[in-house]
Structure formats: C-alpha cells, structure tokens
Amino acid sequence: MICVLSGGTGGAKFVDGLRQVMPPEEITIVVNTGDDLLWWGLSVSPDIDSITYVLSGLLSRERGWGVKGDTFLCLQAMGQLGEPTWFHTGDRDLAVHLLRSRLLAEGKTLSQATSTISEKLGVRARILPMSDSRVETLVDTPSGEFSFEEYFVQRWYQDPVNSVRFAGASDAEPAPGVVEAIVSADAVIIAPSNPITSIGPILAVPGIRDALLRARGKVASVSPIVGNAPVAGPAGILMDAQGLPCSIAGVARAYEDFLDLLICDVRDARAAEALRGSGLRVQCSQTIMRSAADRAELARTVLAHTVRGPGAGQTLSENSSSDETAAHDADQP
Amino acid sequence: MICVLSGGTGGAKFVDGLRQVMPPEEITIVVNTGDDLLWWGLSVSPDIDSITYVLSGLLSRERGWGVKGDTFLCLQAMGQLGEPTWFHTGDRDLAVHLLRSRLLAEGKTLSQATSTISEKLGVRARILPMSDSRVETLVDTPSGEFSFEEYFVQRWYQDPVNSVRFAGASDAEPAPGVVEAIVSADAVIIAPSNPITSIGPILAVPGIRDALLRARGKVASVSPIVGNAPVAGPAGILMDAQGLPCSIAGVARAYEDFLDLLICDVRDARAAEALRGSGLRVQCSQTIMRSAADRAELARTVLAHTVRGPGAGQTLSENSSSDETAAHDADQP
C-alpha cells in the first residue's frame, strides 16, 4: 500500500503516473480540502475533483483540471444572470458538484460523498479528504484576506502575500482512514504539490503530522520547486510569505520533521549535494511531467527509492514490480 | 392591467401572444407551482420557468419548455453518475435552477427569487407564483401516488388516474400581490392550460377563488380542450378522473362559479351553442397557436372580448389598442 498526500494539478499528474505502474487498489490519496468552496450554492472540492478525474480518466489534460471535452454553457448562462463566473465549472463537471452537494445536504460526510462519487466513476484507488471538517485556506494580502480560490483563480495570484492560515484546522480531525493509511503504508509520498497551500492544510489537521512521524514506511517528497522556481502556480510567493526559501531546501524544511527522502529534479543536483550535507537523503531525477510516460517514469523512480529503496524492507506487488527495472535515478546511476 | 392564470406550455404560448399585442408591463401572470420539484437537490419550478423563458425570448419553441439551443451534457454526466435523468434540465436551464436554489437557501421566498430571476433576464411583465408555500400536485394511480412531473414526464401519463390532490394547499396562502392582481385587473384570463393540474392548484390556494369572484374585470378562459380532446397533454384523463367531461362544457364547469366568458375553438361552435343555452357567454375563435401570429391573434381576440367587450367598461392602453381592429371572432362575424 502506498499513501500519497496531494493537492490539485501537480498531485493529479503524479497520481496519474502512479496508477500506471502499480495496481490502483493499492493507492490511497489523502487530498487537500483547504481550497473547497461554496460555488453557486454547490459544494466544490477542487483538489478531490482533480484526483477523481485523473483516476477515472476524465481529467482534461490540456487544462489540468475539470473534465475533458467539457462545455461551459451553464457558466455562460450564470454570467447572463449576473452571477460570478471566475471559477470555471464545466457542464459535465457540474454533475459531480451537484451530486456531492446533494449527498452532503442529506447528511453524508465529505468522505462518504467522495467515496460514492469515485465509486460511480469507476475509480479503484482510495481517495480520502484530509478531513470531514471544514478547513479553509485563507491568504492574507494588502487588499484583504481571500479564500485560496479567490486568491489563486479570481485574482490570478497577483497580490503580495502577507501570510496564510488554515481556518478551522485546530478543531478539525483527520477523515476516517487517513491516519491509518499514513501510518501503515509501505511508503508515504508527498506529491509535487504546493507545500504551503496544498500540503500545508493537510499537515495543519491535528494528528496528521504525528501520523507521518509514526509512519512505518519511508516518507518521501517530490519537490514542486525546480531550479528555485515552482513548476507551476504561486508556491514561490507563498513559501516566501511563510519564511521558506523557494528552493529544494525550502521544501526540505517544510517537511523536515518527518521527511526521509526528497526527490528533486536533475537540474537541482548541486543544491541536492548541499542538502545531503545536512543529513537528508536526496535523489535527483527527471521530475517534469510532460507526458504520460514522464509521469509513469517519475512514479517508478519514487517507488524504487521508497518501497524498494535501501532500508525500506518492502517489495512492490508483482503487478507493478515488472516495470521497476526501468526506473532511473539520474543523479546516482 | 391584465392578469393571466397560467400553467406551463399552453400558458406560455398564450402569454407569448399577449406580450406581442400589449405592453408587457401591464401583464401579471399568476403561475402554477404545483409541479415544482426538488431535482438533483435543486428547486425547479417548471411552469414559472416556461413563462419566464417565453417572456425573455429564451424559450425553446421546438420543445415548448427549456432554453432554446440548450445542450444536455450535465444531464448526461448525471446519468453516468447513476443519478436520475428523466427530467430534462439543459445546461443553460440549470443556471436558473442554481440561482433559484441559492436564493431560497438564503431565505428568500419563491416570489422574491422569481422576481430576481425574471428581472435579470429582462422580463418586464410581472410573474407571480400562486403561493410561496409548497403546494404539491399528487396524482393517485393504481401504481401509487406520484408527483405531477413523475406522472407526466417520468411515466409519460400512461397510468389510469384515480384522483388528483394538492398537498399543502389548505395551509397555503396566495403569494404577495396575487389577490390584488386578480381583483383589480381589467380582465382576468385563464390561459389554455390543463384545468385540473395547471389551473386546479392555483384555485386550490385559499383566497384565490374568492378573489376571482370579487374580480372587478371580466374573467375569461381560453379552452385547452378542442373537439373533445386536449390540445396537448393529459387534461382529458385528469378531467375524467375529477368527474368533468373532456369538452368545453367540462372546462366551463371547472370554472363555473366565477367565469364570465369562455373562448373556445371554432370547431366547437355547436357545443358552444349548447353552452350558451345554459347562460354562459361563449365566443368561438381560432385557438390553436401554431405560429407567433396565431398567438398574437388569439390574444387580440381575448382582449377584444374581455377588456373591450360588452359590459367590460374598460379600454386598453393606447399602445396596444391600435391592433385591436384586427381581432376577429369567427363565430360572430
């Protein structure tokens, strides 16, 4: 069993690689819900949706979010009604929000709604929200405090950031199964997601950081920072606001209390060398995922260094291990 | 001011005629809400939507309901999620249901939500739900009791009908403005809608029948029955279940306590003659509305016999009276 902590687009790409090289039934993904929002009165969970869509084969690869081939006629009609349209929900995508909203209105938890939806879409991996409680990522800027999606999508992450907080986190509990999945996994992999607003909310839920410290498998992270810049999105600005350098060293520091292994890009070989000096295990690899093959290759590399790596004492199931020989580590041939 | 009592498709056609021949600001439509349903967790008001769409120019003329040129991708996606799909909500159409549901969730009344939506869509006539309380038309059949949309849309009105009831009606109140609109109108026109399940629920709201008795203008009805058969839909079966013949005499009986004038089709000239014998004023006209011109013509005819007819003592505003000379009455040349 592999447990992945994930946010949205970067995490979805990584999970897409993982499902190519191992049985999806053996993957549990713990997903950030700090971006969740009430949109047109519907409960939208952007990161859960991205993971659900990638695992059901519905994700739009062009956009990296939403449903492939989707149309936006309802959005257009909402605009004509004077309703906000900055958050782009497609017509097919709406079905998931409608079903989730109905299930929640009927008293189901977010975990139950997530499980129902992923089952209906044929997802075989297990998708767990980090918590069934409402935790809201709030970004404080000189123009005011915004929800993450307001900051990120509506305002195009153009505001300087003073700080980030996770409202409701201190009263939240990990969703059922989250702690067990982390503690018992053969490896815990932190996807190449934004450490502050994708992984940060997960770590802010009391009990999850402790579970990572108690994890019986290795805890590895794939750096979302390559060459001192985020692969995508506002991670740099947000890390800076939280006092972390925008570098693999900053990623290592965000996770320093529980991280066994950092997977960084080959372009960061020099920075990796410096980090190793501080005692952290660091592997360099090709981490930019442009194609399905790139994603599978990165997943194989990460598995090779966690589940099958020195000291892990675990082996992959036969289904996936046949491909393991293809794993490469550009830094340590 | 003209007040129209209306259901869905037939009423929408008639209202489309009316708005062509008089200023829409002078029309109030009191609409049946007995068909309202919770669909995918959203509050849908099919008859209000049909009237709103026809008045905003959005109505699909081919279907007679929903938005013209609409697509059904969300519906398709809901089907893939295992959700019911028998009630066809288009992608653009969904916007109205989403907005209404949000407004109701925020504590607005159905009247307020209806007014907000019609204003946003540029409707200048006044659309009033018959009541802000929930009144549900239930059709009892040998297979069980169904909501009207279940009976009509899901089951294609194939069931024999034992009876019809309007759950919640006895506790309901007319929506704000309904009684005043009826009492003070220059004429009240009952649209060619199903007398049992379109107009019946309106009349079942305590106070509305009394308002019709007190109306200072003439109360006229356009018969939805032509030649002993409904122009469309299950009116015949439903009238039979309620002990009314499926004929213009049945329509006259449904409204007998307050009706001043029945407008029936030229094909019912003989039945009209018989009805006149019973003391009711009956006018025969072309009532089948195949084109926009047909609709306008019927509206002119009805106005000529109500607002300007013998004993009405009212005149139309100048804007519309210019067309009045075109009105015809096939029965009384």
Chai-1 contact restraints between the chains, C-beta under 6 A:
chainA,res_idxA,chainB,res_idxB,connection_type,confidence,min_distance_angstrom,max_distance_angstrom,comment,restraint_id
A,W40,B,L98,contact,1.0,0.0,6.0,A-B,restraint_1
A,G41,B,S101,contact,1.0,0.0,6.0,A-B,restraint_2
A,G41,B,R102,contact,1.0,0.0,6.0,A-B,restraint_3
A,G41,B,A105,contact,1.0,0.0,6.0,A-B,restraint_4
A,T71,B,L73,contact,1.0,0.0,6.0,A-B,restraint_5
A,L73,B,T71,contact,1.0,0.0,6.0,A-B,restraint_6
A,L73,B,D91,contact,1.0,0.0,6.0,A-B,restraint_7
A,L73,B,R92,contact,1.0,0.0,6.0,A-B,restraint_8
A,C74,B,D91,contact,1.0,0.0,6.0,A-B,restraint_9
A,C74,B,L94,contact,1.0,0.0,6.0,A-B,restraint_10
A,C74,B,A95,contact,1.0,0.0,6.0,A-B,restraint_11
A,A77,B,R92,contact,1.0,0.0,6.0,A-B,restraint_12
A,A77,B,A95,contact,1.0,0.0,6.0,A-B,restraint_13
A,M78,B,A95,contact,1.0,0.0,6.0,A-B,restraint_14
A,L81,B,A95,contact,1.0,0.0,6.0,A-B,restraint_15
A,L81,B,L99,contact,1.0,0.0,6.0,A-B,restraint_16
A,L81,B,K120,contact,1.0,0.0,6.0,A-B,restraint_17
A,G82,B,K120,contact,1.0,0.0,6.0,A-B,restraint_18
A,D91,B,L73,contact,1.0,0.0,6.0,A-B,restraint_19
A,D91,B,C74,contact,1.0,0.0,6.0,A-B,restraint_20
A,D91,B,D91,contact,1.0,0.0,6.0,A-B,restraint_21
A,R92,B,L73,contact,1.0,0.0,6.0,A-B,restraint_22
A,R92,B,A77,contact,1.0,0.0,6.0,A-B,restraint_23
A,L94,B,C74,contact,1.0,0.0,6.0,A-B,restraint_24
A,A95,B,C74,contact,1.0,0.0,6.0,A-B,restraint_25
A,A95,B,A77,contact,1.0,0.0,6.0,A-B,restraint_26
A,A95,B,M78,contact,1.0,0.0,6.0,A-B,restraint_27
A,A95,B,L81,contact,1.0,0.0,6.0,A-B,restraint_28
A,L98,B,W40,contact,1.0,0.0,6.0,A-B,restraint_29
A,L99,B,L81,contact,1.0,0.0,6.0,A-B,restraint_30
A,S101,B,G41,contact,1.0,0.0,6.0,A-B,restraint_31
A,R102,B,G41,contact,1.0,0.0,6.0,A-B,restraint_32
A,A105,B,G41,contact,1.0,0.0,6.0,A-B,restraint_33
A,K120,B,L81,contact,1.0,0.0,6.0,A-B,restraint_34
A,K120,B,G82,contact,1.0,0.0,6.0,A-B,restraint_35
